[in-house]
Amino acid sequence: MQDRRLSRPEFIAMMALLFATVAFSIDAMLPALPRIGGELTPDAPNHAQFVITVFVASMGLGTLFAGPLSDALGRKPVILGGAALYLGGAVLAGLGQTLELMLLGRALQGLGAAGPRVVALAVVRDLYAGRDMARIVSFVMMIFTLLPAIAPLVGAGIIALAGWRAIFAAFVLFSVLSVSWYALRQPETLPPERRRPLHPQALLAAAREVFAEPVARVAVMVQTLVFSVLFMVLTSIQQVFDIHFGRGDSFPLWFGLIAVIAGSASFTNAMLVGRLGMRFLIRKTLTAQMILACIMAAVFWSGILPAGGEFAAFILWAITLFGMIGLTIGNLNALAMEPLGHIAGMAASIIGALATVFSALLAAPVGQAFDGTPRPLATGIVLAVTGAVLLMRRMPER
């Protein structure tokens, strides 16, 4: 049988590009939200945020099916099929003349993006386990953070040159490049003898096994709350920059700076996780963020800082929020997946689906509550991170 492992640098870079399909599909849209709101929903500009939340929620739903299909059919067919659905959704969204049609296209994009997203994680689990998997995922996240760093700037450049609808052409090009690399270079990592038939009884048995694992249950709930923080920030940050701080024109540059600096968190996690352990890093990161979020909520609600000081504080806080992702998500995935390698596709599907769908549902009200200030955002983050800290205290030790 052909060796299923590429060199580690190429494997990490390729997985990072597949993972980045989701980040690019979200972050490149951020500079377009004011124009989408002004053109398609002028009476309710906050509704433009649904371009983000519909994509995320649909991706979560698609995640539920992508994993079981990949366990039955192999990893490659599902990634390639998801890419085809993503491409069709991008075309529909780019051509849609109403918000409803655009959201339908974004929903299809989200369903399709679930293939590369969840199955790529299963591919990593096929080849690596435990702290080694956490280290690989951390390096993947470190590299793929660079793309979100420039995605808003790319989106803004496309808008300036060809209008906001041309962003969807960029999505098509990106998906074709990333999936072609995978299709041509990565051998199938799930051989036929390890595949699980796609029967309802088998799927239910696998689901029961996932939910019966105490560590996996807690990891899913904590991951949901951490992801909800990410989506709260993503749905509100452009409006905070534009309306509250009056810096909409420079938003892509600031966002890039935030993402680049925060990307070091994944590298830090990769260096420390083998020595300190996954639970330690998750708990310390969430506790520190809970304290910081409470301080920032107090700052925004009291108005104690002058405008310039408040903006600087927001930038620094945003760096820590994105950095929190790099110090927790890879570890939470590895914790949940470690005892479930024999059903990696199904486990990745359930974990990804629950965390993504429910985090989008938690984040949507915070985004819709935007009132021209960061106060709703700060309040939502305090509640989410505090809940995550309390849940981590209940995670069993092995």
N, C-alpha and C positions, 0 to 999 in steps of 0.2 A: 504493500500500500504506500502511496505517496506520502511523504512527511507533511503533516498538516500545519507545521509551524514555519512561519516566515522568520526572518531575523527580527529580533525584538524591536529595533528602531523602526523598521518598516511597518511592523504590525501595529505599533503604538500610533504611528502617524496615520495609517489607514483607518484604524478604529476612531481616532480623533476626528477625522473628516466625516465619517459616518455619523458619529454622535453630533457633530456640529450642524448637521442638517436641521435639527430642531432649533438650535440657538440662532442660526442664520435666518431661519424662517420667522423668528420672533423679532430679533434685534434690528434687522434691516428695515422692518416695518415701522419702527418707532418714530423716525422723522416724518413719516407719511401720515401719521394719525391726525394732525390738525387739518391737513388737506382733505383727507377722507371724510372727516367730520364736517368740514365746510361744504364739501361737494355732495355727499350722500345723506347726511343727517344733520343739517344746519340748525335745526330746532333743539337738538339734544346732542351736543358735541361729545359728551361722555360716552355715548353709545359707540363711538369709534373704537373704544377699548375692546369691544366684542371681537374685533379682528384678531386680537391676541387671545382672549379667553376661549373663543369657539375653537380656534386651532388647538389650544392646549387640552380642552376637554375632549375633543374628538380624538386627539392622539392618545389620550388615556383609554378611551373605549377601544380603539384599535389595538392597543397594547394587550388587552385581554385576549384577543384572538391570535395575535401574531406569534406569541410564544408556543401555544399548543400546536398551531399549524407547523411551526418550525421543528417541534419535537417529532411530528409525524412525517413531514415531507423533507426535512433537512433545512439547514440555515439558508442556503443560497436561494432556493425558489421563493422563499418568503421575503427576503430582502429585495429581490428583483421585482416581485409582484407589488410590494409596497411602493417601490420607486415609481412604477408605472402609474399607480393611483395618485401619487403625489404630483406627478407631472400633469395629469389630467386636471387635477384640482387647481394647480397653478395657472393653467390656461383659462379655466372658467373664471377664477377670481380676477385675473387680469383683464378679462373682457366684460365682466359683469357691470351693468349700468345702474344697478340698485344695490343698496346695502345688503338686502336679502340674498341676491345672487352672489355677491362677493363672499358673504358668510358661508353660503353653500360650498363655494369653491375652497374656502379656508377649511371647512369641515372635511372635505375630501383630502386636502393636503395633510391635515392632521392625522386622519386615518392611515394614509400612506406612509407618513413619517414614522408611524409606530413600528413599521417593519425594520428599517435601519436602526432605530433607537433600541428597541428591546432585544432584537435578535443579535445585534452587535454585542450586547452585554452577555447573552448566552454563549456567543462565540468565545468571548474572553473566559467565561467559566468552563467551557469545554477544554480549554488548554491550560488554565491556571486556577489555583484555589487558595483560600485563606489569605494570609498576609501578602503572599505573592500576588494574588489577584487584586487586593487593595492597592498594592504598589503600582501595578499596571494601570488600574483605573485612575489613580491619582496622576500619573504621567499623562494619560489620555486627556484628563480634564485640564491639566496644565497647558497642553498644546491647544486644545480646542477653545480655551479661553481667549487665545489671541484673535480668533475669528470674530467672536462677539465684540471684541475691543474695537475692531475696525468696521463691523457690520453697519452701525448707524452712519458712519462717515461714508461708507460705500452707498448706502441707501440715499443719503443726502446728495451725493454726487450724481447718482442716477436720476434723482428728482430734478436736479438743476439742469441736467443735459437732455432728458427725454420725458420727464413727467413721472408721477408716482406709479403709474401702471406698469412702467418698464421694469420695476423691481421684480415683478413676477417672471419676466424673462431671465433675470439673473438667478432666480430660484431654479428654473429649468436647467440652465447651464451648470449650476453647482451640483445638482443632483446627478446629472448625466456623468460628470467628471468623477464624483466620489464613488458612485455605484459601479462604474466601469472599472475603476481601479480594483475594487473588491472582487468583481466578477472575473477579472483576468488574472489576478495574482494570488488570491487566497483559496486554497483547496477546501472542499467541504470538510467541516470539523465534526459533523455528527454522522458516523458511518451507519449503514442500514441496520446493523445488528443492535444498535443502541436506540433506535427510534421507537416511539410509543404510538400504537394505533390511535387514530382519532375517533375514539368511541366515547359517548357521554359518560359511561361508567368509569372509564379510565381517567377522564378529565375530572370527574367529581372526586374520585379517590385521590388524585394528585392535589386537588384543591383542599381536601380535608387534611392531607399531610402538611401542606403549607400552613394552614391555620392552626394545626395541632402543635406546631413548633413555637414555644413561648418567645424565643428570641426574635423569630421572624415577625410575630404579631406586633411586638413593641417597636421593632425597627420600621415596620410599615407605618405605624402611627406617627413616629417621630419624623420619618421622612416626609410624610404628608404635611406636617406643620412647617418643616424647613422649606419644602417646595412652595408652600403657600406664601411664605415671606418673599421668596424670589419672585413669584408672580404678582404679589402686591407691589413690589418695587417696579417691576417691568411695566405694569399697567398704569402706574401713576407718575413715574419719574420724568417723562417728557413734559407733562403738564406742570409738574412742580418747577422744573427749570424755566419753562416758558411763562407761566402765569404768575407764580409766586416770586421767582427770582428775576424774571425778565431777561433770561439768558437763553432763549430758544434757539437763536442762531448759532450759538457756540455749543449747544448740547452734544452733538456728535463727538466733538473733541474732548469734552469733559467726560463723557461716557467711556470713550476709549481709554483715557487716563485711568479712570476708576477700574476698568476691567483688566488693564495690563498690570497694575499694581496688585489687584486682588488675585490675579493669576498665580502669584508667588505662593499663595496658600496651598495650592495643590502640590507644588514642589516641596513645600515644607512638610506637608502630610506624608508624601512619599519618603522623605528622609527620616521622619520620626516614627511612623506607624510600626515599623518592625521592632523598635526599641521600647516604645511606650505603650503600644497596644491601641486597638480601635476604640474601645469603650472609654479609655482615659481621654483621648483627644476629643471625642464627641462631647463628653460631659463638660470638660473644661471650656471648650469653645462655646457651647450653648449657655453655660453659666455666665461667662464673660459678656456674651451678647445680650443676655437678659438685663444685666446691670447697665450696660451702655444704652440699650433701648429705652429703659426707664429714664435715664438722664436726658436723652434726646427728646423724649415725649414731654418731659417737664420744661425743657428749653422752648419747644415750639408752642406749648400751651401758655407759658408765662410771657413769652416775648422778651425775655430778659436780655438777649443779645442784640446788638445792632445788626443791620442787614448784612453787612460784609462778614461779620463774625458768624452769623447764622448760616450763611452760604458755605463758609469754610468748614464749619462743623458738620453740615450736611454732606459735603464731599467726603470728609474723613469717615463719617458714619457709613456712607454708601460703600466705601472700600471694605469696611469690616463686614458688612452684610453679604457682599459677594464673596469675600474671603471665607465666610462661614460655610458657604456651599462647598468650597474646596476641601475644608477640614472635616466635613461630616458626611456628605452624600456617598462618596466612594466607600467610606468605612461602613456606613449603614447598609449599603448594598452587599458588601462582602459579609457582614455579620448575618444578614438574612439568608444569603445564598449558600453559605458555607456548609450547612447540613443538608442541602437540597440539590447537590450536584447531579444526582441521578434523574431529577426532573427539572433541569435548569431552565428549559424554555417555559414550562408552565409556571415555575416559581417566579421567573423574571416578569412574566405577563401579569400575574396577580399583584406582585409588589408594585410594578410600574403603573398598572391600571388604577389601583386603589389610590396610590400616592398622587398620581397626576390628576385624576378626575376630582377627588375631594379637595385637593389643594386649589384647583381652579375655582371650585364652588366657594371655598373659604375666601379666596382673594377677590372674587368679583364684587361682592358688596363693598369692600374697602375701596376699590377703584371707582365704583359708581357714587360713593360718598364724597369724592373729591370736591372740596369747597373753595379751591383757590389757595389752600395752605397745605403743609405737610402733616397737619394734625391727625386726620383720619388714618393716614399711612402709619404714623408713629404709634398710634393707639393699637391698630391691628397687629403690628409687629410685636409689641409688648405682650399682647395676649397669646400670640402663636408661640413665641420663644419660651415664655413662661410655661406653657403647656408641654412643650418639648422637654424642658428641664425636668419637670415633674414625672413625665413618662420614663425618661432615662433612669431615674432612681428606681423604677420598678423592673428594669431589664435584668433577667436572671444572669448570674455569672456561670461560666462553664467550668 
